[in-house]
């Protein structure tokens, strides 16, 4: 079988930095049959092994421990024998081979390995201690939680090039996209995300690998659990104690958004809804990850941790090295909790949608409920700090149980007497619901949001504001005003980053009418400058980095362009951070969008940074140049013959800056025609990538919507592509509604 360049099957990559070649096998969902003959179905499991012949300078890894077994032909090659695995599904089989750089160790008698391509060896070595510490701590915690021992013979974590997924849970040999190694400065939030992914993939050794869903309709059995356990175990076992705040702002909103699109579906849809692997691809969505994990967090709030984990251990013991369904899990949880979970599951797992919890007025003493799910949440009761108009202090968090069909709940008197300044439903974020505040609470929140003591409360508050904007109940400008006021005191980059990101890319580019965009970018750049000025001291490097990135992304005026140029020249942002390859490319991209650099400067930068990431960044910058020639060339590549999907993603991401709306006007209708053609040519994977990374997000206009709907109706799109495009059009429809509200 041929090697692939698109990440499916046995992917082959040659490093532009040093000419070395690396292979990594990605067998999911149904690509095992691109490598060996297989009945490619998750409930069919077998012991797997392999013999690999590779150049003798290479390292070979697989699910079972790989051992060199002597010279092999052709000359200069070595044969490797891989130990047989316990029974596993074909989609979890992997091989990793190449001149990998390795850091090896052992923990509790299990060989642990970290691996990267040679050009990233420095980045791996620098962080190996941190990665291994997180790995060991999570491993120990899982062994405490689960009665089943670790099921495989080794634990390798290979950072491989051009992986399409973030990471893949191959038993004993996890593959990560090698963007999780950082040859540049990152924030604590980004390190935490890497830690979370390590914990997530490790959870899969039990959820997904030891016990596997019988069919793809139960993807959530794998992904919701791994997502939930990943955040939970990371926050319990490592120094990343704020992981749930990150979940609240970076992950959970994607679940709420997905659940409000027309394509939403139950967390557990049932086999008839997922007839084939193309449909299964769509099941790997934010309903399965973000909503599913939120629902599990809500389940634990309901049953309590001990009953939950007893049921889980029963489930793992009964179905070890086999497969299971939703019903199997519910039976185990029902036995352990003594509760009938059928009704709960019917509401939470078998029906889609988001409920809303509202405090109608601070004196009424009730919480109203729109929807059909039972909720177990906390109500945060806050008082004004005496003598401080903006300060808020927590009086109590009151547990509130909402019956599935109840329209309202009476609150205990502690929530009303004396009258509090702010009542915050879902404080602590154990629930999954929209939240609406009474006028008095809203006033307290707008003046005191940034002063809420617990970062999780602030995250719930920011989600509420975001949600009001998306539902056109609050002018988009108000979000910007709140950001300008409350980010000044924010200490957590996991909050500052997502709030700035929503303001920049959703509000400025999509929700505000174009004439207001320029002033908004000026305001955002001003805010980020202020954040940069205020962030000082040894703990401020993450906030300075976040602020500097914000300055770069919003720069538009000539003085701001001159400032970015001066940073490039100096090699640093005054006062830090120093410019590394990532910041340099981010500046180059913004300057390219604005037409402040040309082809020659991009090529010079690409000569400086010959890594694969550098080449991708250069492609993104070229596509972002505002000349008609640059656009034509980028377009030809996007819809041209096959090439690395990573490069293509870069080009697609650079093509449509909102700053170039006039130049791009003709390309918008052409985009939809070209997508249909691409699907007809039998390349839906590239078409999916171009919808994910190359959709004209800025073109918020009825004509764009009509062209998109026309494509949905008339082009013959496979289900997974149809779904992605329909989702983009849903978001566009919402942006149009928000804009008409603004008008
Ligand atoms: Zn996963």
Boltz pocket constraint, residues with backbone or C-beta under 6 A from the ligand:
constraints:
  - pocket:
      binder: B
      contacts: [[A, 167], [A, 169], [A, 200], [A, 201], [A, 204], [A, 222], [A, 223], [A, 226], [A, 227]]
      max_distance: 6.0
